[in-house]
Amino acid sequence: MSELYPLSEKYLDFLEHDAPVEFLEGTTAAGKTTVGIVKFMLKVAESEKKMHVIASKTTGICEKNIIQKDYGLLDVFGDLVKYNGNGDRDNKIPHIKYQTPKGEKIIYILGYDNIDKWKTALGSQFGCVLIDEINTASIAFVEEISTRNDYLMGTLNPDDPNLAVYEEFINCSRPLEKYKKDVPGEIMEQLNSEEKPGWTYWFFSFYDNASLTLEDIEKKKLAAPKGTKLYKNKILGLRGRATGLIFANFDRKRNLISKQEAKKLKFIQFTAGLDTSYSSQSNDSIAMTFMGITEDKKLIYLDEEVYNNKDNKERPLAPSDTAIKFVDFLEKNRKNWGLARDVFIDNADQATITELKKLKRQRPNLYNFINSYKKVLILDRILFVQTWIESIEGVFYYVVDTCKEHIKELELYSWKEDKDEPEDANDHTINSSQYAWIPFRKIIGNYKEKK
């Protein structure tokens, strides 16, 4: 293949590496699908089993992206393969017949968009399975087929990292030590599910595709405007929803600072917020946030603590527990940063406010526990933060880089597809921080009261 399609050292290492499960993620035009096809076919040829699977969203997409594309399966393997797109007398399912030194292999072509069709096909054990764009596949399909193979390869393009396939599968893999440095930092942070032995993660970029010239790469980069989520997904290869994001102008390089950098700022006001949800059936959480406002009108998100009763079903937190944790959180930040005397709690949760006031009587503290002010409409709150994140007047919104939950929410908080309002998800630290800054909004940025 190297004569037809030049291979970088990294791709050669990928072809030689032996693993039971591999995931290939990265930028557009990185060549991962092309080289992934080759490795998959080599694994099929080595397998003792006769039946194997290639799966895409539909069989038509599989034909376009894998089978018939330039440097695709038919191009590279030529006379060794025969594609029966409508099946044949022996196999009604679309399939490829592949002649190998170990005899003829059958590779079924499945579309995971149709549950009835793939359930019919998955009655057997397979040797090798390739799932193209695994992040868009039905999680039920991935779970089912993952128990029916000796080798699994998944290719994917950056997507919403909250999808179940990341937690259950992709984030269980790890990069080789040699190529850890190639994985973007925020993706390395997300590869945090329980590690599965031998599961290998590969991140490929333009620069790993030896068939591209530097001129080709620059043209690709210019195809998406900098600062957009399309640029982030396609050009940088970073995860995150490509459309519908509310804070699409949030940029880690611009809006993140270290704790050491924050310590050098002169603060004139500290504030804190608490958003609560005690459900053990959802991803809703108890979010505590601590923020500071500087003399030059910058809002700095300094610290957070987030709890979820879904992950703590044996001893779920009650309002009395939250009261203790919140006061401890405030005390920690008073010592680290300064006193936030007035702190703001979701006014829909009077139980927690009652517990906080009860705790203050029992164990006196410095804090005034105040109901959140919600007369600033949600859309106006969003507009404030969008303007502070970046505007022609400057940047007024910063996040300390250890606040992982808030960073994640800023990169996921999205509009509903059918209404001009935000989704009720990925917003717990966002809501909590809003309670904290709303009373002080007039001293942040270039405040202008909206009529």
Phi, psi and omega per residue, in radians:
M1 nan -0.539 -3.028
S2 -1.076 -0.402 3.089
E3 -1.279 -0.626 3.134
L4 -1.426 -0.658 -2.979
Y5 -2.454 1.765 -3.064
P6 -1.066 2.470 -3.082
L7 -2.015 2.390 3.056
S8 -1.346 2.913 3.120
E9 -1.018 -0.667 -3.114
K10 -1.137 -0.708 3.118
Y11 -1.216 -0.592 3.067
L12 -1.126 -0.717 3.076
D13 -1.093 -0.690 3.112
F14 -1.070 -0.779 -3.131
L15 -1.109 -0.569 -3.085
E16 -1.512 -0.341 -3.040
H17 -1.250 2.387 -3.141
D18 -1.855 2.142 -3.132
A19 -2.657 2.632 3.117
P20 -1.325 -0.512 -3.104
V21 -2.459 2.350 3.113
E22 -2.422 2.436 3.075
F23 -2.127 2.348 -3.085
L24 -2.056 2.012 -3.116
E25 -2.246 2.821 3.077
G26 2.770 -2.798 -3.091
T27 -1.379 2.970 2.989
T28 -1.166 2.690 3.076
A29 1.018 0.474 3.108
A30 -1.439 -0.244 3.135
G31 1.499 0.157 -3.030
K32 -1.144 -0.629 3.134
T33 -1.205 -0.735 -3.116
T34 -1.062 -0.874 -3.106
V35 -1.310 -0.539 3.080
G36 -1.063 -0.678 3.102
I37 -1.031 -0.770 -3.104
V38 -1.090 -0.848 -3.126
K39 -1.090 -0.728 3.131
F40 -1.006 -0.801 -3.122
M41 -1.153 -0.600 3.071
L42 -1.156 -0.676 3.110
K43 -1.171 -0.666 3.091
V44 -1.083 -0.758 -3.123
A45 -1.091 -0.561 -3.131
E46 -1.419 -0.363 -3.011
S47 -1.194 2.575 3.061
E48 -1.436 -0.269 -3.098
K49 -1.519 2.689 -3.109
K50 -1.551 -0.613 -2.993
M51 -1.769 2.379 -3.099
H52 -2.467 3.020 -3.050
V53 -2.454 2.384 2.842
I54 -2.046 2.228 -3.095
A55 -2.174 2.368 3.011
S56 -2.326 3.118 -3.135
K57 -0.994 -0.766 3.036
T58 -2.405 2.859 3.092
T59 -1.143 -0.575 3.106
G60 -1.102 -0.726 3.100
I61 -1.151 -0.649 3.100
C62 -1.104 -0.732 3.093
E63 -1.043 -0.765 -3.079
K64 -1.243 -0.773 -2.995
N65 -1.542 -0.409 -3.002
I66 -2.188 -0.812 -2.956
I67 -1.460 -0.848 -2.970
Q68 -1.869 0.003 -3.119
K69 -1.195 2.859 3.002
D70 -1.042 2.355 -3.045
Y71 1.021 0.478 3.080
G72 -1.552 -2.940 -3.005
L73 -1.053 -0.787 -3.137
L74 -1.208 -0.642 3.127
D75 -1.094 -0.834 -2.995
V76 -1.376 -0.673 -3.000
F77 -1.778 -0.096 2.929
G78 0.812 -2.167 -3.028
D79 -1.229 -0.171 3.133
L80 -1.309 -0.281 -3.070
V81 -2.198 2.616 3.032
K82 -2.374 2.173 -3.106
Y83 -1.695 2.152 3.073
N84 -1.902 1.551 -3.028
G85 -1.164 -0.409 3.119
N86 -1.902 0.250 -3.058
G87 1.338 -3.070 3.057
D88 -2.522 -2.934 -3.061
R89 -1.057 -0.630 -3.075
D90 -1.544 -0.521 -3.100
N91 -2.314 1.912 -3.108
K92 -1.281 -0.369 -3.137
I93 -1.386 2.466 3.040
P94 -0.922 2.362 -3.073
H95 -2.737 2.912 3.077
I96 -2.029 2.334 2.973
K97 -1.710 2.221 -2.979
Y98 -2.210 2.036 -3.134
Q99 -1.501 2.091 -3.106
T100 -2.251 2.907 3.086
P101 -1.024 -0.364 3.133
K102 -1.716 0.270 3.104
G103 1.801 -3.127 -3.087
E104 -1.295 2.324 3.070
K105 -1.941 2.599 3.078
I106 -1.976 2.166 3.096
I107 -1.988 1.912 -3.136
Y108 -1.349 2.485 3.102
I109 -1.853 1.999 -3.074
L110 -2.028 2.557 2.970
G111 -1.858 2.128 -3.069
Y112 -1.498 0.120 3.090
D113 -1.396 -0.317 -3.080
N114 -1.996 1.795 -3.028
I115 -1.094 -0.628 -3.115
D116 -1.127 -0.696 -3.107
K117 -1.224 -0.798 -3.080
W118 -1.293 -0.469 3.067
K119 -1.156 -0.614 3.094
T120 -1.138 -0.643 -3.067
A121 -1.361 -0.464 -2.991
L122 -1.593 0.922 3.091
G123 -1.785 0.076 -3.025
S124 -2.261 2.994 2.983
Q125 -1.627 2.473 -3.112
F126 -2.077 2.779 3.077
G127 -1.374 -1.142 -3.067
C128 -2.162 2.497 3.137
V129 -2.287 2.267 3.020
L130 -2.035 2.120 3.080
I131 -1.934 1.940 3.132
D132 -1.392 2.350 -3.102
E133 0.879 0.998 -3.064
I134 -1.052 -0.442 -3.135
N135 -1.199 -0.319 3.111
T136 -1.714 -0.040 -3.084
A137 -1.356 2.685 2.994
S138 -1.036 2.272 -3.131
I139 -1.104 -0.539 3.098
A140 -1.105 -0.684 3.103
F141 -1.128 -0.816 -3.113
V142 -1.092 -0.760 3.134
E143 -1.090 -0.725 -3.095
E144 -1.185 -0.848 -3.032
I145 -1.342 -0.376 -3.123
S146 -1.175 -0.324 3.115
T147 -1.630 0.052 -3.003
R148 -2.148 0.619 -3.128
N149 -2.644 2.852 3.035
D150 -1.664 -0.474 -3.116
Y151 -2.472 2.306 -3.139
L152 -2.212 2.260 3.016
M153 -2.124 2.337 3.064
G154 -2.199 2.215 3.007
T155 -1.781 2.610 -3.121
L156 -2.712 2.671 2.999
N157 -1.848 2.657 -3.078
P158 -0.981 2.385 -3.070
D159 -2.601 -3.003 3.137
D160 -1.058 1.979 -3.075
P161 -1.223 -0.056 3.069
N162 -1.465 -0.134 3.127
L163 -1.069 2.487 -3.055
A164 -1.040 -0.536 -3.088
V165 -1.089 -0.487 3.106
Y166 -1.210 -0.901 -3.089
E167 -1.132 -0.745 -3.037
E168 -1.386 -0.485 -3.022
F169 -2.246 -1.188 -2.937
I170 -1.060 -0.751 -3.092
N171 -1.335 0.002 3.015
C172 -1.499 -0.134 -3.121
S173 -1.683 2.842 -3.127
R174 -2.406 2.588 3.094
P175 -1.319 2.757 2.991
L176 -1.141 2.604 -3.119
E177 -0.962 -0.659 -3.102
K178 -1.077 -0.519 -3.023
Y179 -2.018 0.248 3.095
K180 -1.019 -0.676 -3.071
K181 -1.138 -0.350 -3.127
D182 -1.402 -0.288 -3.089
V183 -1.466 2.174 3.108
P184 -0.950 2.503 -3.054
G185 -0.957 -0.719 -3.086
E186 -1.240 -0.449 3.050
I187 -1.327 -0.670 3.083
M188 -1.009 -0.677 3.112
E189 -1.101 -0.540 -3.082
Q190 -1.476 -0.264 3.092
L191 -1.413 1.130 -2.955
N192 -2.183 0.151 3.012
S193 -1.269 2.911 -3.122
E194 -0.964 2.184 -3.064
E195 -1.200 2.321 3.093
K196 -1.763 2.324 -3.065
P197 -0.955 2.171 3.041
G198 1.454 -0.247 -3.133
W199 -1.146 2.196 -2.977
T200 -2.061 2.359 3.131
Y201 -1.890 2.335 3.117
W202 -2.159 2.258 3.022
F203 -1.975 2.108 -3.112
F204 -2.036 2.446 3.117
S205 -2.156 3.136 3.070
F206 -0.854 -0.706 -2.984
Y207 -1.260 -0.201 3.047
D208 -1.559 -0.146 -3.138
N209 -1.650 1.719 -3.046
A210 -1.193 -0.189 3.123
S211 -1.430 -0.185 3.140
L212 -1.655 2.377 3.003
T213 -1.498 2.908 3.079
L214 -1.058 -0.588 3.095
E215 -1.137 -0.730 3.092
D216 -1.043 -0.752 -3.107
I217 -1.113 -0.743 3.141
E218 -1.119 -0.629 3.087
K219 -1.124 -0.712 3.113
K220 -1.082 -0.746 -3.101
K221 -1.117 -0.607 -3.116
L222 -1.322 -0.187 -3.078
A223 -1.262 -0.340 3.139
A224 -2.192 2.282 -3.118
P225 -1.098 2.351 3.091
K226 -1.048 2.525 3.116
G227 1.566 -0.203 3.112
T228 -1.567 2.818 3.103
K229 -1.205 -0.483 3.057
L230 -1.069 -0.734 3.112
Y231 -1.116 -0.767 -3.134
K232 -1.069 -0.794 -3.101
N233 -1.248 -0.938 -2.968
K234 -1.424 -0.693 -3.029
I235 -1.613 -0.679 3.118
L236 -1.620 -0.321 3.124
G237 1.298 0.402 -3.096
L238 -1.613 2.617 -3.124
R239 -1.321 2.791 3.126
G240 2.424 2.566 3.116
R241 -1.055 2.394 -3.079
A242 -1.451 -0.437 -3.088
T243 -2.274 2.752 3.023
G244 1.399 0.060 -3.113
L245 -1.238 2.425 -3.125
I246 -1.394 -0.789 -3.129
F247 -1.817 1.003 -3.108
A248 -1.137 -0.320 -3.129
N249 -1.546 -0.022 3.076
F250 -1.200 2.279 -3.097
D251 -2.353 2.163 -3.076
R252 -1.032 -0.693 -3.100
K253 -1.144 -0.561 -3.077
R254 -1.615 -0.675 -2.936
N255 -1.790 -0.047 3.081
L256 -1.752 2.467 3.007
I257 -2.329 2.799 3.099
S258 -1.472 2.866 3.083
K259 -1.077 -0.644 3.132
Q260 -1.117 -0.700 3.094
E261 -1.158 -0.688 3.131
A262 -1.136 -0.588 -3.134
K263 -1.116 -0.387 -3.124
K264 -1.450 -0.176 -3.095
L265 -1.424 2.684 3.106
K266 -1.758 1.945 -3.087
F267 -1.639 2.488 3.093
I268 -1.985 -0.189 -3.119
Q269 -2.748 2.371 2.992
F270 -2.022 2.613 -3.132
T271 -2.646 2.815 -3.114
A272 -2.552 2.706 3.139
G273 -2.375 2.735 3.115
L274 -2.419 2.090 3.048
D275 -1.992 2.346 -3.009
T276 -2.223 2.569 2.933
S277 -2.691 2.201 -3.049
Y278 -1.804 0.199 -3.129
S279 -1.130 2.418 3.053
S280 -1.803 0.124 -3.086
Q281 -1.917 -0.060 -3.067
S282 -2.341 3.097 3.098
N283 -1.508 0.049 3.106
D284 -1.053 2.559 -3.000
S285 -2.355 2.960 2.998
I286 -1.708 1.987 -3.010
A287 -2.056 2.122 3.072
M288 -1.908 2.262 -3.123
T289 -2.286 2.567 3.134
F290 -2.275 2.257 -3.027
M291 -2.349 2.737 3.074
G292 -2.288 2.597 3.097
I293 -2.029 2.287 -3.046
T294 -1.638 2.948 -3.137
E295 -1.125 -0.413 3.093
D296 -1.732 0.474 2.931
K297 1.225 0.467 3.075
K298 -1.663 2.456 3.094
L299 -1.784 2.136 -3.075
I300 -2.031 2.114 3.072
Y301 -1.466 1.907 -2.912
L302 -1.704 -0.660 -3.030
D303 -2.739 2.818 -3.130
E304 -2.724 2.709 2.905
E305 -2.454 2.355 -3.079
V306 -2.303 2.314 3.136
Y307 -2.224 2.602 -3.125
N308 -2.403 2.123 -3.130
N309 -1.228 -0.285 3.064
K310 -1.117 -0.582 -3.138
D311 -1.596 0.047 -3.037
N312 -2.392 0.845 -3.005
K313 -1.207 -0.461 -3.123
E314 -1.207 -0.634 3.079
R315 -2.446 1.322 -3.107
P316 -1.124 2.574 3.118
L317 -1.251 2.418 3.041
A318 -1.890 2.916 3.110
P319 -0.912 -0.639 3.120
S320 -1.141 -0.626 3.086
D321 -1.187 -0.747 -3.129
T322 -1.082 -0.684 3.135
A323 -1.004 -0.812 3.135
I324 -1.120 -0.805 -3.115
K325 -1.111 -0.672 -3.112
F326 -1.188 -0.732 3.094
V327 -1.114 -0.712 3.084
D328 -1.081 -0.695 3.104
F329 -1.085 -0.771 3.130
L330 -1.136 -0.706 3.131
E331 -1.144 -0.724 3.094
K332 -1.016 -0.789 -3.095
N333 -1.337 -0.466 3.019
R334 -1.066 -0.710 3.140
K335 -1.272 -0.598 -3.115
N336 -1.414 -0.615 -2.996
W337 -2.208 -0.957 -3.091
G338 2.799 3.071 -3.042
L339 -1.448 2.225 2.934
A340 -1.838 1.617 -3.016
R341 -1.197 -0.818 3.092
D342 -1.655 2.137 3.133
V343 -2.207 2.683 -2.868
F344 -2.190 2.244 -3.034
I345 -2.063 2.493 3.106
D346 -0.817 2.062 -3.059
N347 -1.254 -0.140 3.067
A348 -1.401 -0.165 -3.092
D349 -1.975 1.309 -3.132
Q350 -1.216 -0.398 3.121
A351 -1.107 -0.768 3.137
T352 -1.221 -0.672 3.104
I353 -1.095 -0.712 3.092
T354 -1.069 -0.747 3.134
E355 -1.149 -0.636 3.121
L356 -1.144 -0.736 3.136
K357 -1.224 -0.624 3.065
K358 -1.113 -0.759 3.126
L359 -1.085 -0.665 -3.138
K360 -1.131 -0.606 3.080
R361 -1.204 -0.682 -3.109
Q362 -1.342 -0.630 -3.074
R363 -2.428 1.495 -3.019
P364 -0.872 2.435 3.079
N365 -2.461 3.140 -2.987
L366 -1.562 0.003 -2.847
Y367 -1.803 2.502 2.982
N368 -1.748 2.085 -3.094
F369 -1.657 1.957 -2.945
I370 -2.061 2.439 3.061
N371 -1.085 2.411 3.120
S372 -1.101 2.606 -3.137
Y373 -1.748 1.986 -3.017
K374 -1.940 0.261 -3.141
K375 -1.348 -0.227 2.959
V376 -1.384 2.018 -3.028
L377 -1.111 2.661 -3.097
I378 -0.986 -0.745 -3.131
L379 -1.125 -0.614 3.089
D380 -1.215 -0.655 3.090
R381 -1.064 -0.763 3.126
I382 -1.068 -0.767 -3.118
L383 -1.113 -0.692 3.079
F384 -0.973 -0.909 -3.061
V385 -1.169 -0.715 3.092
Q386 -0.985 -0.747 -3.123
T387 -1.197 -0.688 3.140
W388 -1.223 -0.602 -3.127
I389 -1.067 -0.753 3.087
E390 -2.881 2.264 3.038
S391 -2.683 3.041 3.135
I392 -1.153 -0.305 3.137
E393 -1.532 -0.116 3.088
G394 2.190 -3.019 3.131
V395 -1.866 2.228 -3.108
F396 -2.215 0.128 -3.103
Y397 -2.250 2.093 -3.129
Y398 -2.298 2.642 3.132
V399 -2.214 2.257 3.040
V400 -1.143 2.328 -2.914
D401 -1.190 -0.102 3.068
T402 -1.509 -0.107 -3.092
C403 -1.527 1.274 -2.976
K404 -1.120 -0.639 -3.078
E405 -1.178 -0.744 -3.136
H406 -1.173 -0.690 3.094
I407 -1.050 -0.772 -3.141
K408 -1.064 -0.781 -3.118
E409 -1.143 -0.700 3.113
L410 -1.054 -0.505 -3.114
E411 -1.605 -0.055 -3.103
L412 -2.167 -0.431 -3.073
Y413 -0.986 2.156 -2.927
S414 -2.370 2.849 3.048
W415 -1.407 2.623 2.977
K416 -1.145 2.578 -3.113
E417 -1.260 -0.494 -3.035
D418 -1.899 -0.022 -3.133
K419 -2.501 2.675 3.092
D420 -1.523 1.114 3.068
E421 -2.634 2.727 -3.080
P422 -1.281 2.655 3.036
E423 -1.163 2.678 3.072
D424 -1.564 1.153 -3.104
A425 -2.860 2.714 3.103
N426 0.954 0.738 -3.023
D427 -2.432 0.287 -3.003
H428 -1.310 -0.820 3.050
T429 -1.256 -0.483 3.087
I430 -1.132 -0.806 3.098
N431 -1.111 -0.803 -3.127
S432 -1.037 -0.753 -3.134
S433 -1.197 -0.570 3.082
Q434 -1.105 -0.754 3.088
Y435 -0.983 -0.630 -3.077
A436 -1.272 -0.740 -3.013
W437 -1.617 -0.357 -3.090
I438 -0.935 -0.793 -3.129
P439 -1.133 -0.303 -3.065
F440 -2.017 0.277 -3.022
R441 -1.079 -0.434 -3.085
K442 -1.269 -0.248 3.121
I443 -1.890 0.302 3.114
I444 -2.014 2.320 3.099
G445 1.046 -2.712 3.072
N446 -1.747 1.449 -3.020
Y447 -1.183 2.349 3.026
K448 -2.381 2.124 -3.138
E449 -1.166 2.264 -3.119
K450 -1.607 2.355 -3.134
K451 -1.685 nan nan
